[in-house]
């Protein structure tokens, strides 16, 4: 990495809003702590308002922010690929938002960089994700964000159908399937539900309050203990 690029990346890390140690910065930029101390000193010497000291950490003052950024070719390709993945594999609302975001980025790019978002040699198939799955995914995602209980009719891999009230907590994407992690009132335990096996979703307008043992932290612990 060129030194100018490293200093720029260092500034981005310092304006994250948290005190960052030299070790943290060195690990992120893959350089030595001595290099970080030298770069910090140079930035301060050039008038950049950085607070902190060696052994404690550094923070860029709130009143100072970098101007709008220009993207590198690789950054634009990564953003365009991510937007395609969202359009192919996520729900319609997020797909629309991803498209709008790319348009906004393209509107500020010089002509020579706009072609970097086209990615003619990369395709992202949607694995046959139909409208029903995308509708389910959007309903589940919104309920997860709002801590809203859902009533679902679920068909298991054994073709057994049950009706349950669940507390949606986390969505997983496995490459071709979405899974919802939730607290199930029927089983009084955590369960995972494949979005494509949910036959019907009803919004209950009821919200749940996470409690110890029945919250996202407990669900993550539950998942980590399973033998995959």
C-alpha positions in Angstrom: 0.0 0.0 0.0 1.3 3.4 -0.9 2.0 5.7 2.0 -0.6 8.2 0.8 -3.2 5.5 0.7 -2.2 4.3 4.1 -2.5 7.7 5.6 -6.0 8.0 4.0 -7.1 4.7 5.5 -5.6 5.7 8.8 -7.8 8.8 8.8 -10.9 6.7 8.0 -10.1 4.5 11.0 -9.6 7.5 13.3 -13.0 9.0 12.4 -14.9 5.9 13.4 -15.8 7.6 16.7 -13.9 5.4 19.1 -10.4 5.7 20.6 -8.2 3.4 18.6 -4.9 2.0 19.9 -1.8 1.9 17.9 -2.0 -2.0 17.9 -5.6 -1.8 16.5 -4.5 0.5 13.8 -1.4 -1.4 13.0 -3.4 -4.7 12.7 -6.0 -3.1 10.4 -3.4 -1.6 8.1 -1.0 -4.5 8.4 2.0 -2.4 9.4 4.1 -2.1 12.6 3.0 0.0 15.6 6.2 2.1 15.0 4.9 3.0 11.5 1.5 4.0 13.1 3.3 6.3 15.6 5.2 7.9 12.8 2.2 8.4 10.6 0.2 9.8 13.5 3.0 12.2 14.3 3.1 13.3 10.6 -0.7 13.9 10.5 -0.6 15.9 13.7 2.3 17.9 12.4 0.3 18.7 9.2 -2.5 20.2 11.3 -4.9 17.3 11.6 -6.7 17.5 15.0 -6.0 14.1 16.5 -6.3 13.6 20.3 -4.5 10.9 22.3 -1.0 9.5 23.0 1.1 6.4 22.7 -0.1 3.7 25.0 -3.6 5.1 25.3 -5.0 5.5 21.9 -6.0 8.1 19.3 -9.2 9.8 18.2 -10.0 12.3 15.4 -12.0 15.2 16.8 -15.6 15.4 15.8 -15.3 18.8 14.1 -12.9 17.3 11.5 -14.2 15.0 8.8 -12.8 13.9 5.5 -14.4 15.3 2.3 -16.5 13.1 0.1 -14.5 10.2 -1.2 -13.6 8.9 -4.7 -13.6 5.1 -5.1 -10.9 3.0 -6.5 -11.6 0.6 -9.4 -11.6 -2.5 -7.0 -13.9 -0.7 -4.5 -16.4 0.1 -7.2 -16.4 -3.5 -8.5 -16.9 -4.8 -4.9 -19.9 -2.5 -4.4 -21.4 -3.4 -7.8 -21.0 -7.1 -7.0 -22.6 -6.7 -3.6 -25.5 -4.8 -5.1 -26.1 -7.6 -7.6 -26.0 -10.2 -4.8 -28.6 -8.2 -2.9 -30.8 -7.9 -6.0 -30.6 -11.6 -6.7 -30.8 -13.1 -3.2 -32.6 -10.6 -1.0 -36.2 -9.2 -0.8 -37.6 -6.7 -3.3 -37.3 -3.7 -1.0 -33.6 -4.2 -0.3 -33.1 -5.0 -4.0 -34.6 -1.7 -5.0 -32.5 0.1 -2.4 -29.3 -1.5 -3.7 -30.2 -0.4 -7.2 -30.8 3.2 -6.0 -27.5 3.2 -4.1 -25.5 2.2 -7.2 -27.2 4.9 -9.2 -26.3 7.5 -6.6 -22.7 6.3 -6.7 -22.6 6.3 -10.5 -24.0 9.9 -10.6 -20.8 11.3 -9.0 -18.3 9.2 -10.9 -16.2 10.4 -13.8 -17.0 8.6 -17.1 -13.8 6.6 -17.0 -14.9 4.9 -13.7 -18.6 4.3 -14.4 -17.8 1.2 -16.5 -16.3 -0.4 -13.4 -19.8 -1.0 -12.1 -20.9 -2.9 -15.2 -19.1 -6.2 -14.4 -19.8 -7.9 -17.7 -17.8 -11.0 -16.8 -19.6 -11.6 -13.5 -23.1 -13.0 -13.2 -25.1 -13.6 -10.0 -27.9 -16.2 -10.6 -30.9 -15.9 -8.2 -31.2 -19.7 -7.6 -34.9 -19.5 -8.7 -35.9 -17.2 -5.8 -39.6 -16.6 -6.5 -41.9 -13.8 -5.5 -43.4 -15.7 -2.6 -39.9 -16.3 -1.0 -39.0 -12.7 -1.5 -42.2 -11.5 0.1 -41.6 -13.9 3.1 -38.1 -12.6 3.4 -39.2 -9.0 3.5 -41.9 -9.7 6.1 -39.4 -11.6 8.3 -36.7 -9.0 7.9 -39.0 -6.2 8.9 -40.3 -8.1 11.9 -36.8 -8.9 13.0 -35.8 -5.2 12.9 -38.9 -4.3 14.9 -38.9 -7.2 17.4 -42.4 -8.1 16.2 -43.9 -11.5 16.8 -45.0 -13.5 13.7 -47.6 -16.2 13.3 -46.3 -18.7 10.7 -47.5 -21.9 9.0 -44.4 -24.0 8.6 -43.8 -27.2 6.6 -40.9 -29.3 7.8 -38.5 -31.3 5.6 -40.6 -34.3 6.7 -43.6 -32.6 5.2 -45.3 -32.0 8.6 -47.1 -28.7 8.9 -47.5 -26.7 12.1 -48.7 -23.2 13.1 -46.4 -21.3 15.4 -45.9 -17.9 17.0 -42.2 -17.0 16.8 -39.9 -14.2 17.9 -37.7 -13.5 14.8 -34.1 -12.7 15.8 -31.6 -13.4 13.1 -31.4 -14.2 9.4 -28.7 -16.4 7.8 -27.9 -16.7 4.2 -26.2 -20.0 3.3 -25.4 -19.4 -0.4 -28.8 -20.7 -1.7 -31.1 -20.8 1.3 -32.2 -18.3 3.9 -32.8 -19.4 7.5 -34.5 -17.5 10.3 -33.4 -18.0 13.9 -36.2 -17.4 16.3 -37.7 -18.2 19.7 -40.7 -20.6 19.2 -43.6 -20.2 21.6 -44.9 -23.7 20.6 -41.6 -25.4 21.5 -40.5 -22.9 24.2 -37.1 -23.1 22.7 -35.0 -21.7 19.9 -35.7 -23.0 16.4 -34.4 -22.4 12.9 -36.9 -22.0 10.0 -36.1 -22.1 6.3 -37.8 -19.1 4.7 -38.7 -21.2 1.6 -40.6 -23.6 3.8 -42.8 -21.0 5.4 -46.2 -21.3 3.8 -47.9 -18.3 5.3 -47.0 -15.4 7.5 -49.4 -13.3 9.6 -48.3 -10.0 11.3 -49.5 -10.2 14.9 -48.9 -6.5 15.7 -47.4 -7.8 19.0 -43.9 -7.0 20.0 -41.6 -9.0 22.2 -39.2 -7.8 24.8 -35.9 -9.7 24.7 -35.1 -11.3 28.1 -32.0 -13.2 29.3 -32.1 -16.7 27.8 -34.6 -15.7 25.1 -32.7 -13.0 23.3 -30.3 -12.7 20.4 -27.2 -13.3 22.5 -28.7 -16.5 23.9 -29.7 -17.6 20.3 -26.1 -17.1 19.1 -24.8 -19.1 22.1 -27.4 -21.8 21.3 -26.2 -21.9 17.7 -22.5 -22.1 18.7 -23.1 -25.1 20.8 -24.7 -27.1 18.0 -22.7 -29.8 16.2 -22.7 -28.6 12.6 
